[in-house]
Amino acid sequence: MLSKNVKYVLFGLVALLVGYMIYDAVSEPGIKDLKGTYKEVAMYRNENNTGPIVRIYAVTVTDTLWDEMEKYGDYMLYTKYGTTRVYFFPEGQPAPTQVFPKRPNFDQKYEKTCLAMYEKDAMSQVTFQRKPFAQPTAAERQELIVGAK
């Protein structure tokens, strides 16, 4: 039999360990810790639970903090071998209220106001594009053709 003191010490250590585990679980950074305000206005998730899961979000933002937008995308749900795509729109401007599984994922009239797109694909590769629907300028097209700069 263990003495009372040893039992109290072991109980105290277990209580400290459980307390630390709870603190660690609730103190993880999340979307609420990001600068700016993010509001999800549309979401799509396919009903396929046996194959790749596709998640598509339309989110309005109050500020164009590119790093914060990318972090927001990192915080979104992702399933291995699935795809998560987040489109960012400025708050107060037209944004889609419905997104679709096939590209384009929303009505083309909203492409002008799309600030950025975050995508995590089936191989966990992250792509973050600013102004994904903007047409390249003549100088940018020349740069792509010639490979200058």
Stockholm file with secondary structure:
# STOCKHOLM 1.0

chainA/1-149         MLSKNVKYVLFGLVALLVGYMIYDAVSEPGIKDLKGTYKEVAMYRNENNTGPIVRIYAVTVTDTLWDEMEKYGDYMLYTKYGTTRVYFFPEGQPAPTQVFPKRPNFDQKYEKTCLAMYEKDAMSQVTFQRKPFAQPTAAERQELIVGAK
#=GR chainA/1-149 SS CCCHHHHHHHHHHHHHHHHHHHHHHHTCCCGGGSSSCEEEEEEEECSCSSSCCEEEEEEEESSCCHHHHHHHHHHSCCCTTCEEEEEEEETTSCCCSCCCSSSSCSCGGGGGGCCEEEEECTTCCEEEEESTTCCCCHHHHHHHHHCCC
#=GC SS_cons         CCCHHHHHHHHHHHHHHHHHHHHHHHTCCCGGGSSSCEEEEEEEECSCSSSCCEEEEEEEESSCCHHHHHHHHHHSCCCTTCEEEEEEEETTSCCCSCCCSSSSCSCGGGGGGCCEEEEECTTCCEEEEESTTCCCCHHHHHHHHHCCC
//
